[in-house]
Amino acid sequence: MPKGKHAFGMVKVGEKGQIVIPAKARKIFDIKPGDVLMVLGDEEQGIALLKEQDFMAMVQAMRHMET
């Protein structure tokens, strides 16, 4: 894989729609119990997860660009 790109493997969706984020992905992206993740989707490209603080920083940056 190119530097900074990852394939973490496959996960199985549980009966209630839950998935387990692989340990290596949690370590690389510093995801800890209690963190809040934003779930984004593009019907052509798929689903993405962002940590709440990263999503909010992106929103703030876009607001500053508007002014």
Secondary structure, DSSP 8 states (H G I E B T S, - for coil): --TT----------TTS-----HHHHHHTT--TT--EEEEEETTTEEEEEEHHHHHHHHHHHHHHH-
